[in-house]
Amino acid sequence: YHEWVQQDPAKNSHIDGEVQTSYNRAKVLWKGGSTVPSFRPHRICRETCCVETILISIDQDDTYLMNTVSGLDLADTRIAHYETYNKLRFHASPDRFLTPDVVPCLQPGTIIQLDNHLKIHHYFFEMLRPNITVPFVLITSESDGDSPSKAVPKDDLILKWYGMNPSMENVGPENNKLDPKKFEPFPLGLSKQHPQAVYLERYLRDGTNFTNPFRDKTRFQNLNFDDDDDLFFVSFTMDDGQRKHRKAVFDEFCSDNDNASTNNSTNNISSCRRNNK
């Protein structure tokens, strides 16, 4: 898609490079303006909070590319570690953040998003979770931290947990830990800080009608690379002491080749060439 952007710069110059949330694109129908006959809004109040149903369209998600704020987009309420970029709007806005006062109003099936930091994990499970009495869905996103960030005990009220950077050793079934069937890895998605999603969405809409260009994998089964073709190219370092696991991938592709090279001094680039076999 980067080639498509370069081929017709005039056509693409007006594209706003900022990520749009699903909520930004949605038509939100509040209880006073709903035109859907089957929607019956209701409001429930407790001593410290109130909750009411609203209607949010989902058709905009049919072609929406997953990005790093998708977890926030899905949430009914959340706990934030950092202040969210103010142009990104979500249903779980700051006035709907999860606090001790809000807990009594949680309804069965509430989707709770936690910014994936250890202190957020501690706060939720030690301060809020003991007072939650209804089944809920958990999403941990918005960081490179592990999900779960520490061992989690078996919990009958967790319906499903979707987490980035899965750390499966922190789920069960041994030692009375969370049932691993309840945990699902949650893709990181495209960055909200860069315009890839904006251009890629335009490319998929105009170029492939949102069909997956990688669905047909037969074209990868008989590759005929010339000796000088790059087969593997990655833009990250491996030798800083913290990313040793990346070297295993590099070695798998390149260790049997005399042309393999590692260059960590120029833009953290590592590349290798491999003869066709």
Accessible surface in RSA format (square Angstrom, percent):
REM  Atomic radii and reference values for relative SASA: ProtOr
REM  Chains: A
REM  Algorithm: Lee & Richards
REM  Probe-radius: 1.40
REM  Slices: 20
REM RES _ NUM      All-atoms   Total-Side   Main-Chain    Non-polar    All polar
REM                ABS   REL    ABS   REL    ABS   REL    ABS   REL    ABS   REL
RES TYR A   1    81.30  38.0  55.50  31.6  25.79  67.1  41.54  31.2  39.76  49.0
RES HIS A   2   114.23  62.4 111.64  77.6   2.58   6.6  84.15  86.7  30.08  35.0
RES GLU A   3   104.95  60.3 104.21  78.8   0.74   1.8  26.16  50.6  78.79  64.3
RES TRP A   4    40.31  16.2  38.08  18.4   2.22   5.2  26.97  14.4  13.33  21.6
RES VAL A   5    32.44  21.3  32.08  29.0   0.35   0.8  32.08  27.9   0.35   1.0
RES GLN A   6   128.76  72.0 108.38  79.2  20.38  48.5  44.17  94.0  84.59  64.2
RES GLN A   7   141.62  79.2 105.20  76.9  36.42  86.7  45.89  97.7  95.74  72.6
RES ASP A   8    54.67  38.3  53.52  53.3   1.14   2.7  16.00  37.7  38.66  38.6
RES PRO A   9    84.53  61.6  81.50  74.3   3.03  11.0  83.64  69.1   0.89   5.5
RES ALA A  10    84.63  77.8  63.24  97.6  21.39  48.7  71.53 100.7  13.10  34.7
RES LYS A  11    92.55  45.1  81.25  49.9  11.30  26.9  53.24  47.9  39.31  41.9
RES ASN A  12     2.61   1.8   1.81   1.7   0.80   1.9   2.02   4.9   0.59   0.6
RES SER A  13    91.39  77.2  53.31  71.1  38.08  87.7  45.34  96.5  46.05  64.5
RES HIS A  14   135.33  74.0 104.13  72.4  31.21  79.8  87.41  90.1  47.92  55.8
RES ILE A  15    28.95  16.5  12.47   9.3  16.48  39.7  16.19  11.7  12.76  34.6
RES ASP A  16    86.88  60.9  73.07  72.7  13.81  32.7  42.78 100.7  44.09  44.0
RES GLY A  17    32.49  40.1   0.00   N/A  32.49  40.1  18.03  49.5  14.46  32.4
RES GLU A  18    60.58  34.8  55.38  41.9   5.21  12.4  31.91  61.7  28.68  23.4
RES VAL A  19     7.16   4.7   2.88   2.6   4.28  10.3   4.27   3.7   2.89   7.8
RES GLN A  20    73.16  40.9  69.82  51.0   3.34   7.9  26.58  56.6  46.58  35.3
RES THR A  21     0.00   0.0   0.00   0.0   0.00   0.0   0.00   0.0   0.00   0.0
RES SER A  22    11.52   9.7  11.52  15.4   0.00   0.0   7.77  16.5   3.75   5.2
RES TYR A  23    17.70   8.3  13.84   7.9   3.86  10.0   9.00   6.8   8.70  10.7
RES ASN A  24    42.34  29.2  16.21  15.7  26.14  62.9   1.78   4.3  40.56  39.2
RES ARG A  25    95.84  40.2  63.67  32.5  32.16  76.6  34.00  46.5  61.84  37.5
RES ALA A  26    15.81  14.5   0.03   0.0  15.79  35.9   0.15   0.2  15.67  41.5
RES LYS A  27   138.70  67.7 131.15  80.5   7.55  18.0  87.11  78.4  51.59  55.0
RES VAL A  28    34.81  22.9  14.83  13.4  19.98  48.1  14.83  12.9  19.98  54.2
RES LEU A  29    27.00  15.0  25.66  18.4   1.34   3.4  27.00  19.0   0.00   0.0
RES TRP A  30   110.73  44.4 109.39  52.9   1.34   3.1  89.34  47.6  21.39  34.7
RES LYS A  31   109.67  53.5  91.86  56.4  17.81  42.4  56.70  51.0  52.97  56.4
RES GLY A  32    79.01  97.4   0.00   N/A  79.01  97.4  42.09 115.5  36.92  82.7
RES GLY A  33    45.48  56.1   0.00   N/A  45.48  56.1  34.43  94.5  11.05  24.7
RES SER A  34    34.94  29.5   6.74   9.0  28.19  64.9   6.74  14.4  28.19  39.5
RES THR A  35   111.79  79.5  83.41  84.6  28.38  67.6  76.13 102.3  35.66  53.9
RES VAL A  36    57.42  37.8  52.07  47.1   5.35  12.9  53.04  46.1   4.37  11.9
RES PRO A  37   108.82  79.3  95.85  87.4  12.97  47.1 108.31  89.4   0.52   3.2
RES SER A  38    97.98  82.8  67.22  89.7  30.76  70.9  55.47 118.1  42.52  59.6
RES PHE A  39    30.06  15.0  19.09  11.8  10.97  28.6  23.67  14.4   6.39  18.3
RES ARG A  40   174.77  73.4 160.22  81.7  14.55  34.6  76.79 104.9  97.98  59.4
RES PRO A  41    48.50  35.3  27.70  25.3  20.80  75.6  27.86  23.0  20.64 128.3
RES HIS A  42    98.44  53.8  89.43  62.2   9.01  23.1  75.43  77.7  23.01  26.8
RES ARG A  43   133.47  56.0 102.39  52.2  31.08  74.0  34.70  47.4  98.77  59.9
RES ILE A  44    43.99  25.0  40.57  30.2   3.42   8.3  43.99  31.7   0.00   0.0
RES CYS A  45    67.28  50.9  42.67  47.6  24.60  57.8  26.75  67.8  40.52  43.7
RES ARG A  46   119.97  50.4 100.25  51.1  19.73  47.0  37.31  51.0  82.67  50.1
RES GLU A  47   178.02 102.2 133.76 101.2  44.26 105.4  58.49 113.1 119.53  97.6
RES THR A  48    70.86  50.4  42.40  43.0  28.46  67.8  50.89  68.4  19.96  30.2
RES CYS A  49    20.57  15.6   6.81   7.6  13.76  32.3  18.24  46.2   2.33   2.5
RES CYS A  50    60.31  45.6  29.35  32.7  30.96  72.8   8.90  22.6  51.41  55.4
RES VAL A  51    48.98  32.2  43.68  39.5   5.30  12.8  48.48  42.1   0.50   1.4
RES GLU A  52    65.82  37.8  47.04  35.6  18.78  44.7  15.06  29.1  50.76  41.4
RES THR A  53    46.77  33.3  41.43  42.0   5.34  12.7  46.52  62.5   0.25   0.4
RES ILE A  54    30.90  17.6  10.96   8.2  19.95  48.1  10.96   7.9  19.95  54.1
RES LEU A  55    48.73  27.1  48.34  34.6   0.39   1.0  48.73  34.2   0.00   0.0
RES ILE A  56    53.67  30.5  38.15  28.4  15.52  37.4  38.15  27.5  15.52  42.1
RES SER A  57    32.99  27.9  20.70  27.6  12.28  28.3  30.00  63.9   2.99   4.2
RES ILE A  58   133.32  75.9 129.64  96.6   3.68   8.9 129.64  93.4   3.68  10.0
RES ASP A  59   100.54  70.4  88.65  88.2  11.89  28.1  37.60  88.5  62.93  62.8
RES GLN A  60    30.39  17.0  16.89  12.3  13.49  32.1  25.02  53.3   5.37   4.1
RES ASP A  61    62.32  43.7  46.94  46.7  15.38  36.4  25.90  61.0  36.41  36.3
RES ASP A  62   120.67  84.5  84.24  83.8  36.43  86.1  30.71  72.3  89.96  89.7
RES THR A  63    54.13  38.5  48.25  48.9   5.87  14.0  33.74  45.3  20.39  30.8
RES TYR A  64    38.62  18.0  17.55  10.0  21.07  54.8  17.51  13.2  21.11  26.0
RES LEU A  65    34.72  19.3  32.04  22.9   2.68   6.7  33.54  23.6   1.19   3.2
RES MET A  66    66.86  34.6  55.23  36.6  11.63  27.7  40.04  34.0  26.82  35.5
RES ASN A  67     1.36   0.9   1.29   1.2   0.07   0.2   0.00   0.0   1.36   1.3
RES THR A  68    18.13  12.9  18.13  18.4   0.00   0.0  17.40  23.4   0.74   1.1
RES VAL A  69     0.37   0.2   0.37   0.3   0.00   0.0   0.37   0.3   0.00   0.0
RES SER A  70     9.92   8.4   9.77  13.0   0.15   0.4   8.46  18.0   1.47   2.1
RES GLY A  71     0.00   0.0   0.00   N/A   0.00   0.0   0.00   0.0   0.00   0.0
RES LEU A  72     0.24   0.1   0.13   0.1   0.11   0.3   0.13   0.1   0.11   0.3
RES ASP A  73    23.78  16.7   5.53   5.5  18.26  43.2   5.20  12.2  18.58  18.5
RES LEU A  74    92.79  51.7  81.06  58.0  11.72  29.5  84.36  59.2   8.43  22.7
RES ALA A  75     1.91   1.8   0.00   0.0   1.91   4.4   0.00   0.0   1.91   5.1
RES ASP A  76    56.52  39.6  51.19  51.0   5.33  12.6  15.36  36.1  41.16  41.1
RES THR A  77     6.06   4.3   6.06   6.1   0.00   0.0   6.06   8.1   0.00   0.0
RES ARG A  78     3.57   1.5   3.57   1.8   0.00   0.0   0.00   0.0   3.57   2.2
RES ILE A  79    15.45   8.8  13.96  10.4   1.48   3.6  15.45  11.1   0.00   0.0
RES ALA A  80    29.88  27.5   7.56  11.7  22.32  50.8   7.56  10.6  22.32  59.1
RES HIS A  81    50.94  27.8  23.75  16.5  27.19  69.6  11.44  11.8  39.50  46.0
RES TYR A  82   146.03  68.2 136.58  77.7   9.45  24.6 108.81  81.8  37.22  45.9
RES GLU A  83   168.72  96.9 131.64  99.6  37.08  88.3  60.19 116.4 108.53  88.6
RES THR A  84    35.44  25.2  18.33  18.6  17.11  40.8  21.99  29.5  13.45  20.3
RES TYR A  85   105.11  49.1  92.33  52.5  12.78  33.3  84.78  63.7  20.33  25.1
RES ASN A  86   125.61  86.6  94.61  91.4  31.00  74.6  38.43  92.5  87.18  84.3
RES LYS A  87   126.58  61.8 109.29  67.1  17.29  41.2  71.78  64.6  54.80  58.4
RES LEU A  88    16.21   9.0   7.06   5.0   9.15  23.0   7.06   5.0   9.15  24.6
RES ARG A  89   126.56  53.1 122.55  62.5   4.01   9.6  51.11  69.9  75.45  45.7
RES PHE A  90    12.87   6.4   6.67   4.1   6.20  16.1   6.67   4.0   6.20  17.8
RES HIS A  91    29.18  15.9  29.13  20.2   0.05   0.1  15.33  15.8  13.85  16.1
RES ALA A  92     1.27   1.2   0.00   0.0   1.27   2.9   0.00   0.0   1.27   3.4
RES SER A  93    28.41  24.0  25.77  34.4   2.64   6.1  25.61  54.5   2.80   3.9
RES PRO A  94   104.73  76.3  91.34  83.3  13.39  48.7  91.69  75.7  13.03  81.0
RES ASP A  95   119.34  83.6  79.43  79.1  39.91  94.4  51.91 122.2  67.42  67.2
RES ARG A  96    68.59  28.8  62.88  32.1   5.71  13.6  28.49  38.9  40.10  24.3
RES PHE A  97    49.42  24.7  46.79  29.0   2.63   6.8  46.79  28.4   2.63   7.5
RES LEU A  98     5.41   3.0   0.00   0.0   5.41  13.6   0.00   0.0   5.41  14.6
RES THR A  99    55.94  39.8  55.94  56.7   0.01   0.0  51.56  69.3   4.39   6.6
RES PRO A 100    79.82  58.2  67.80  61.8  12.01  43.7  69.96  57.8   9.85  61.2
RES ASP A 101    81.64  57.2  80.96  80.6   0.67   1.6  11.00  25.9  70.64  70.4
RES VAL A 102    38.93  25.6  38.93  35.2   0.00   0.0  38.93  33.8   0.00   0.0
RES VAL A 103     7.17   4.7   2.55   2.3   4.62  11.1   2.55   2.2   4.62  12.5
RES PRO A 104    66.84  48.7  44.53  40.6  22.32  81.1  55.85  46.1  10.99  68.3
RES CYS A 105     4.03   3.1   2.81   3.1   1.23   2.9   2.96   7.5   1.07   1.2
RES LEU A 106    16.27   9.1   7.94   5.7   8.32  20.9   9.64   6.8   6.63  17.8
RES GLN A 107    52.80  29.5  52.19  38.1   0.62   1.5  30.67  65.3  22.14  16.8
RES PRO A 108    93.52  68.2  70.90  64.6  22.62  82.2  71.33  58.9  22.19 137.9
RES GLY A 109    34.27  42.3   0.00   N/A  34.27  42.3  20.04  55.0  14.22  31.9
RES THR A 110    14.37  10.2  10.45  10.6   3.91   9.3   6.61   8.9   7.76  11.7
RES ILE A 111    47.16  26.8  47.16  35.1   0.00   0.0  47.16  34.0   0.00   0.0
RES ILE A 112     0.00   0.0   0.00   0.0   0.00   0.0   0.00   0.0   0.00   0.0
RES GLN A 113     0.00   0.0   0.00   0.0   0.00   0.0   0.00   0.0   0.00   0.0
RES LEU A 114     2.02   1.1   2.02   1.4   0.00   0.0   2.02   1.4   0.00   0.0
RES ASP A 115     4.44   3.1   3.79   3.8   0.65   1.5   0.08   0.2   4.37   4.4
RES ASN A 116     8.63   5.9   4.89   4.7   3.73   9.0   1.42   3.4   7.21   7.0
RES HIS A 117    41.78  22.8  35.95  25.0   5.84  14.9  22.93  23.6  18.85  21.9
RES LEU A 118    94.24  52.5  86.46  61.9   7.77  19.5  86.46  60.7   7.77  20.9
RES LYS A 119   135.84  66.3 127.01  77.9   8.83  21.0  75.51  68.0  60.32  64.3
RES ILE A 120    13.12   7.5  13.12   9.8   0.00   0.0  13.12   9.4   0.00   0.0
RES HIS A 121    11.36   6.2  10.76   7.5   0.59   1.5   5.24   5.4   6.11   7.1
RES HIS A 122    57.95  31.7  57.42  39.9   0.53   1.3  43.73  45.1  14.21  16.5
RES TYR A 123    75.64  35.3  71.02  40.4   4.61  12.0  62.50  47.0  13.13  16.2
RES PHE A 124     0.00   0.0   0.00   0.0   0.00   0.0   0.00   0.0   0.00   0.0
RES PHE A 125    34.84  17.4  23.11  14.3  11.73  30.5  23.11  14.0  11.73  33.6
RES GLU A 126   109.01  62.6  87.94  66.5  21.07  50.2  38.53  74.5  70.48  57.5
RES MET A 127   115.40  59.8 104.78  69.3  10.62  25.3  77.96  66.3  37.44  49.6
RES LEU A 128     0.54   0.3   0.54   0.4   0.00   0.0   0.54   0.4   0.00   0.0
RES ARG A 129    43.42  18.2  43.42  22.1   0.00   0.0  13.46  18.4  29.96  18.2
RES PRO A 130    91.01  66.3  54.40  49.6  36.61 133.1  64.16  53.0  26.85 166.9
RES ASN A 131    95.33  65.7  80.87  78.1  14.47  34.8  18.62  44.8  76.71  74.1
RES ILE A 132     5.24   3.0   0.09   0.1   5.15  12.4   0.88   0.6   4.36  11.8
RES THR A 133   114.95  81.8  88.89  90.1  26.07  62.1  66.70  89.6  48.25  72.9
RES VAL A 134    27.35  18.0  27.16  24.6   0.18   0.4  27.35  23.8   0.00   0.0
RES PRO A 135    45.08  32.9  45.08  41.1   0.00   0.0  45.08  37.2   0.00   0.0
RES PHE A 136     0.07   0.0   0.07   0.0   0.00   0.0   0.07   0.0   0.00   0.0
RES VAL A 137    25.14  16.5  25.14  22.8   0.00   0.0  25.14  21.8   0.00   0.0
RES LEU A 138     0.00   0.0   0.00   0.0   0.00   0.0   0.00   0.0   0.00   0.0
RES ILE A 139     3.92   2.2   3.92   2.9   0.00   0.0   3.92   2.8   0.00   0.0
RES THR A 140     4.56   3.2   4.56   4.6   0.00   0.0   4.56   6.1   0.00   0.0
RES SER A 141     0.00   0.0   0.00   0.0   0.00   0.0   0.00   0.0   0.00   0.0
RES GLU A 142    39.31  22.6  20.79  15.7  18.52  44.1   6.70  13.0  32.61  26.6
RES SER A 143    22.22  18.8   7.35   9.8  14.88  34.3  19.84  42.2   2.38   3.3
RES ASP A 144   122.74  86.0 101.07 100.6  21.67  51.2  36.36  85.6  86.38  86.2
RES GLY A 145    28.10  34.7   0.00   N/A  28.10  34.7  25.32  69.5   2.78   6.2
RES ASP A 146    72.75  51.0  68.80  68.5   3.95   9.3   4.30  10.1  68.46  68.3
RES SER A 147     0.03   0.0   0.00   0.0   0.03   0.1   0.03   0.1   0.00   0.0
RES PRO A 148     0.62   0.5   0.00   0.0   0.62   2.3   0.62   0.5   0.00   0.0
RES SER A 149    32.83  27.7  10.40  13.9  22.43  51.7  10.34  22.0  22.49  31.5
RES LYS A 150    80.94  39.5  76.73  47.1   4.21  10.0  46.05  41.4  34.89  37.2
RES ALA A 151    51.84  47.7  40.27  62.1  11.57  26.3  40.40  56.9  11.44  30.3
RES VAL A 152     1.47   1.0   1.01   0.9   0.46   1.1   1.47   1.3   0.00   0.0
RES PRO A 153    84.79  61.8  81.19  74.0   3.60  13.1  83.96  69.3   0.83   5.1
RES LYS A 154   129.94  63.4 108.90  66.8  21.04  50.1  51.32  46.2  78.62  83.7
RES ASP A 155    15.21  10.7  10.35  10.3   4.86  11.5   7.90  18.6   7.31   7.3
RES ASP A 156   113.15  79.3  92.27  91.8  20.88  49.4  33.88  79.7  79.28  79.1
RES LEU A 157    41.45  23.1  41.45  29.7   0.00   0.0  41.45  29.1   0.00   0.0
RES ILE A 158     0.04   0.0   0.00   0.0   0.04   0.1   0.00   0.0   0.04   0.1
RES LEU A 159    86.54  48.2  70.78  50.6  15.76  39.6  73.23  51.4  13.31  35.8
RES LYS A 160    54.79  26.7  54.79  33.6   0.00   0.0  27.35  24.6  27.44  29.2
RES TRP A 161     0.23   0.1   0.23   0.1   0.00   0.0   0.23   0.1   0.00   0.0
RES TYR A 162    76.01  35.5  76.01  43.2   0.00   0.0  42.26  31.8  33.76  41.6
RES GLY A 163     0.00   0.0   0.00   N/A   0.00   0.0   0.00   0.0   0.00   0.0
RES MET A 164     1.54   0.8   1.54   1.0   0.00   0.0   1.51   1.3   0.02   0.0
RES ASN A 165    60.27  41.6  46.15  44.6  14.11  34.0  16.84  40.5  43.42  42.0
RES PRO A 166    62.31  45.4  39.24  35.8  23.07  83.9  39.24  32.4  23.07 143.4
RES SER A 167     6.94   5.9   3.50   4.7   3.44   7.9   5.93  12.6   1.01   1.4
RES MET A 168    89.78  46.5  80.89  53.5   8.88  21.2  79.85  67.9   9.93  13.2
RES GLU A 169   123.49  70.9 106.47  80.5  17.02  40.5  65.20 126.1  58.29  47.6
RES ASN A 170    22.18  15.3  22.18  21.4   0.00   0.0   0.00   0.0  22.18  21.4
RES VAL A 171     1.96   1.3   1.05   1.0   0.91   2.2   1.05   0.9   0.91   2.5
RES GLY A 172     9.52  11.7   0.00   N/A   9.52  11.7   0.00   0.0   9.52  21.3
RES PRO A 173   108.81  79.3  89.88  81.9  18.93  68.8  91.76  75.8  17.05 106.0
RES GLU A 174    89.42  51.3  79.69  60.3   9.73  23.2  57.97 112.1  31.45  25.7
RES ASN A 175   128.44  88.6  89.70  86.7  38.74  93.3  31.99  77.0  96.45  93.2
RES ASN A 176   103.96  71.7  90.29  87.3  13.67  32.9  34.93  84.1  69.03  66.7
RES LYS A 177    31.13  15.2  26.73  16.4   4.40  10.5  10.98   9.9  20.15  21.5
RES LEU A 178     0.34   0.2   0.34   0.2   0.00   0.0   0.34   0.2   0.00   0.0
RES ASP A 179    55.59  38.9  52.02  51.8   3.56   8.4  18.09  42.6  37.50  37.4
RES PRO A 180    40.00  29.2  33.58  30.6   6.43  23.4  33.89  28.0   6.11  38.0
RES LYS A 181   167.94  81.9 153.42  94.1  14.52  34.6 105.38  94.9  62.56  66.6
RES LYS A 182    46.69  22.8  45.86  28.1   0.83   2.0  37.19  33.5   9.49  10.1
RES PHE A 183     7.58   3.8   0.00   0.0   7.58  19.7   0.00   0.0   7.58  21.7
RES GLU A 184    69.15  39.7  69.15  52.3   0.00   0.0  10.49  20.3  58.66  47.9
RES PRO A 185    77.02  56.1  62.96  57.4  14.06  51.1  62.96  52.0  14.06  87.4
RES PHE A 186    16.99   8.5  12.14   7.5   4.85  12.6  12.62   7.6   4.37  12.5
RES PRO A 187    81.74  59.6  69.51  63.4  12.22  44.4  81.31  67.1   0.43   2.6
RES LEU A 188    91.05  50.7  83.68  59.9   7.38  18.5  83.68  58.8   7.38  19.9
RES GLY A 189    29.99  37.0   0.00   N/A  29.99  37.0  13.67  37.5  16.32  36.6
RES LEU A 190    55.28  30.8  53.19  38.1   2.09   5.2  55.28  38.8   0.00   0.0
RES SER A 191    31.36  26.5  27.54  36.7   3.82   8.8  20.79  44.3  10.57  14.8
RES LYS A 192    56.08  27.4  38.96  23.9  17.12  40.8  17.03  15.3  39.05  41.6
RES GLN A 193   130.83  73.2 101.43  74.1  29.40  70.0  38.78  82.5  92.06  69.8
RES HIS A 194    97.47  53.3  95.36  66.3   2.11   5.4  54.47  56.1  43.00  50.0
RES PRO A 195    57.13  41.6  57.13  52.1   0.00   0.0  57.13  47.2   0.00   0.0
RES GLN A 196    63.01  35.2  61.04  44.6   1.97   4.7  23.42  49.8  39.60  30.0
RES ALA A 197     8.62   7.9   8.34  12.9   0.28   0.6   8.53  12.0   0.09   0.2
RES VAL A 198    26.59  17.5  20.26  18.3   6.33  15.3  23.87  20.7   2.73   7.4
RES TYR A 199    49.01  22.9  49.01  27.9   0.00   0.0  16.69  12.5  32.33  39.8
RES LEU A 200    38.16  21.2  38.16  27.3   0.00   0.0  38.16  26.8   0.00   0.0
RES GLU A 201    23.25  13.3  23.25  17.6   0.00   0.0   4.69   9.1  18.56  15.2
RES ARG A 202    28.80  12.1  28.39  14.5   0.40   1.0   6.92   9.5  21.88  13.3
RES TYR A 203    57.47  26.8  57.47  32.7   0.00   0.0  24.27  18.2  33.20  40.9
RES LEU A 204    19.15  10.7  19.15  13.7   0.00   0.0  19.15  13.5   0.00   0.0
RES ARG A 205   117.61  49.4 105.34  53.7  12.27  29.2  48.90  66.8  68.71  41.6
RES ASP A 206    70.33  49.3  31.85  31.7  38.48  91.0  18.83  44.3  51.50  51.4
RES GLY A 207    49.60  61.2   0.00   N/A  49.60  61.2  17.90  49.1  31.70  71.0
RES THR A 208    33.56  23.9  20.34  20.6  13.22  31.5  30.26  40.6   3.30   5.0
RES ASN A 209   120.51  83.1 110.23 106.5  10.28  24.8  25.08  60.4  95.43  92.2
RES PHE A 210    59.02  29.5  30.66  19.0  28.36  73.8  31.56  19.1  27.47  78.6
RES THR A 211    81.08  57.7  75.56  76.6   5.52  13.2  66.50  89.3  14.59  22.1
RES ASN A 212    75.53  52.1  57.73  55.8  17.79  42.8  16.35  39.3  59.18  57.2
RES PRO A 213    55.59  40.5  35.99  32.8  19.60  71.3  48.10  39.7   7.49  46.5
RES PHE A 214   123.77  61.9 123.43  76.4   0.34   0.9 123.43  74.8   0.34   1.0
RES ARG A 215   178.97  75.1 163.86  83.5  15.12  36.0  64.52  88.2 114.45  69.4
RES ASP A 216    84.89  59.5  77.07  76.7   7.83  18.5  39.99  94.1  44.90  44.8
RES LYS A 217   134.14  65.4 130.02  79.8   4.11   9.8  96.47  86.8  37.66  40.1
RES THR A 218    83.08  59.1  76.66  77.7   6.42  15.3  62.70  84.2  20.38  30.8
RES ARG A 219   129.07  54.2 105.94  54.0  23.13  55.1  61.14  83.6  67.93  41.2
RES PHE A 220    90.53  45.3  77.21  47.8  13.32  34.7  77.21  46.8  13.32  38.1
RES GLN A 221   129.43  72.4  96.59  70.6  32.84  78.2  35.83  76.3  93.59  71.0
RES ASN A 222   125.16  86.3 104.85 101.3  20.31  48.9  33.56  80.8  91.60  88.5
RES LEU A 223    77.36  43.1  61.40  43.9  15.96  40.1  62.88  44.2  14.49  39.0
RES ASN A 224   128.87  88.9  97.74  94.4  31.13  75.0  30.73  73.9  98.14  94.9
RES PHE A 225    60.19  30.1  52.64  32.6   7.54  19.6  52.99  32.1   7.20  20.6
RES ASP A 226   100.83  70.6  96.05  95.6   4.78  11.3  22.98  54.1  77.84  77.6
RES ASP A 227    88.64  62.1  81.18  80.8   7.46  17.6  22.68  53.4  65.96  65.8
RES ASP A 228   118.11  82.7 106.88 106.4  11.23  26.6  30.83  72.6  87.28  87.0
RES ASP A 229    55.72  39.0  52.17  51.9   3.55   8.4  10.35  24.3  45.38  45.3
RES ASP A 230    74.24  52.0  50.11  49.9  24.13  57.1  16.29  38.3  57.95  57.8
RES LEU A 231    61.41  34.2  37.82  27.1  23.59  59.3  39.21  27.5  22.20  59.7
RES PHE A 232    29.07  14.5  26.69  16.5   2.38   6.2  28.86  17.5   0.21   0.6
RES PHE A 233   120.03  60.1  93.66  58.0  26.37  68.6  93.66  56.8  26.37  75.5
RES VAL A 234    22.10  14.5  18.05  16.3   4.05   9.8  22.10  19.2   0.00   0.0
RES SER A 235    82.73  69.9  59.81  79.8  22.92  52.8  24.98  53.2  57.76  80.9
RES PHE A 236    61.50  30.8  58.63  36.3   2.86   7.5  61.50  37.3   0.00   0.0
RES THR A 237    20.81  14.8  20.12  20.4   0.70   1.7  14.93  20.1   5.88   8.9
RES MET A 238     4.39   2.3   2.40   1.6   1.99   4.7   2.07   1.8   2.31   3.1
RES ASP A 239    95.28  66.7  61.03  60.7  34.25  81.0  33.89  79.8  61.39  61.2
RES ASP A 240    66.10  46.3  34.01  33.8  32.10  75.9  38.73  91.1  27.38  27.3
RES GLY A 241    48.63  60.0   0.00   N/A  48.63  60.0  24.20  66.4  24.44  54.7
RES GLN A 242   147.25  82.3 118.72  86.8  28.53  67.9  39.64  84.4 107.61  81.6
RES ARG A 243    81.15  34.1  81.15  41.4   0.00   0.0   8.08  11.0  73.07  44.3
RES LYS A 244   149.31  72.8 139.65  85.7   9.66  23.0  82.60  74.3  66.71  71.1
RES HIS A 245   128.46  70.2 112.48  78.2  15.98  40.9  91.63  94.4  36.83  42.9
RES ARG A 246    64.42  27.0  61.73  31.5   2.68   6.4   8.94  12.2  55.48  33.6
RES LYS A 247    94.02  45.9  94.02  57.7   0.00   0.0  66.45  59.8  27.57  29.4
RES ALA A 248    67.25  61.8  52.99  81.8  14.26  32.4  60.06  84.6   7.20  19.1
RES VAL A 249    73.40  48.3  70.28  63.6   3.12   7.5  73.40  63.8   0.00   0.0
RES PHE A 250    14.10   7.1  13.84   8.6   0.26   0.7  13.84   8.4   0.26   0.7
RES ASP A 251    46.29  32.4  44.39  44.2   1.90   4.5  17.63  41.5  28.67  28.6
RES GLU A 252   131.89  75.7 116.08  87.8  15.81  37.7  41.26  79.8  90.64  74.0
RES PHE A 253    71.42  35.7  71.12  44.1   0.30   0.8  71.32  43.2   0.10   0.3
RES CYS A 254     0.01   0.0   0.00   0.0   0.01   0.0   0.00   0.0   0.01   0.0
RES SER A 255    83.35  70.4  46.15  61.6  37.20  85.7  33.02  70.3  50.33  70.5
RES ASP A 256    81.23  56.9  46.16  45.9  35.07  82.9  47.88 112.7  33.35  33.3
RES ASN A 257    17.53  12.1   5.79   5.6  11.74  28.3   4.90  11.8  12.63  12.2
RES ASP A 258   154.01 107.9 116.67 116.1  37.34  88.3  39.90  93.9 114.10 113.8
RES ASN A 259    83.61  57.7  67.77  65.5  15.83  38.1  12.46  30.0  71.14  68.8
RES ALA A 260    33.25  30.6  11.45  17.7  21.80  49.6  11.51  16.2  21.74  57.6
RES SER A 261    60.48  51.1  52.71  70.3   7.77  17.9  42.87  91.3  17.61  24.7
RES THR A 262    63.11  44.9  29.28  29.7  33.82  80.6  18.10  24.3  45.01  68.0
RES ASN A 263    67.45  46.5  63.37  61.2   4.08   9.8  26.29  63.3  41.16  39.8
RES ASN A 264    46.39  32.0  26.30  25.4  20.09  48.4  21.21  51.1  25.18  24.3
RES SER A 265   106.25  89.8  65.31  87.2  40.95  94.3  55.69 118.6  50.57  70.8
RES THR A 266    75.34  53.6  72.32  73.3   3.02   7.2  53.30  71.6  22.03  33.3
RES ASN A 267   126.03  86.9  95.62  92.4  30.41  73.2  27.41  66.0  98.63  95.3
RES ASN A 268    72.71  50.1  71.65  69.2   1.06   2.5   5.30  12.8  67.41  65.2
RES ILE A 269    44.42  25.3  44.42  33.1   0.00   0.0  44.42  32.0   0.00   0.0
RES SER A 270     0.16   0.1   0.00   0.0   0.16   0.4   0.16   0.3   0.00   0.0
RES SER A 271    32.66  27.6  31.31  41.8   1.35   3.1   4.39   9.3  28.28  39.6
RES CYS A 272     2.14   1.6   0.58   0.6   1.56   3.7   1.56   4.0   0.58   0.6
RES ARG A 273    92.97  39.0  92.92  47.4   0.05   0.1  19.23  26.3  73.74  44.7
RES ARG A 274    64.52  27.1  61.42  31.3   3.10   7.4   6.73   9.2  57.80  35.0
RES ASN A 275    70.61  48.7  67.21  65.0   3.40   8.2  13.32  32.1  57.30  55.4
RES ASN A 276    77.80  53.7  50.40  48.7  27.40  66.0  13.55  32.6  64.25  62.1
RES LYS A 277   177.51  86.6 102.67  63.0  74.84 178.2 114.98 103.5  62.53  66.6
END  Absolute sums over single chains surface
CHAIN  1 A    17049.2      13749.3       3299.9       9206.4       7842.8
END  Absolute sums over all chains
TOTAL         17049.2      13749.3       3299.9       9206.4       7842.8
